[in-house]
């Protein structure tokens, strides 16, 4: 939970310095602008069990549609208002607090990088956060990594982390995480015989 809160705090710091054009710029979530990704990150926090069921029903229980319902809830807010909402939700709550905050950590970290990579604003992600996020993302259903990396061995070259068996995919932890999450943008930073298979699976 502490790591998830730190990640959202860092994201809020980035957003505070963005221009209106950057707020409305594209991200690695191809259907969403920066402002939409920010809305998504906090869109589940205020939902209790009944609210969560209602949200899924509104999206016809299709994950992408369910997420879009949450994004549209914030569509009328200005970017200043969106930032204020994020600052009110630095500590994950509701669904994102699940598994000790690991849902919020993985979701926040991946989407933070979706924004930064698209804007050309790299950073060094704290190793402690990546070490916690990698094993969780490897099997978490919302990330959908298990089918992408099935039969492959993932090897982080900057952390003591290896997962799976088969042809190796090697590289720094951050691009490994992003590739597991389906982001082709990270593939050029990975090496090893398994990268061909991974690239094919990412489409």
Secondary structure, 3 states (H helix, E strand, C coil): CHHHHHHHHHHHHHHHCCCHHHHCCECCCCCCEHHHHHHHHHCCCCCCHHHHHHHHHHCCCCHHHHHHHHHHCCCCCCHHHHHHHHHHCCCCCHHHHCHHHHHHHHHHHHHHHHHHHHHCCCCCCCHHHHHHHHHHHHHCHHHCHHHHCCCEEEEECCCCEEECCCEEEEECHHHHHHHHCCCHHHHHHCECCCHHHHHHHHC
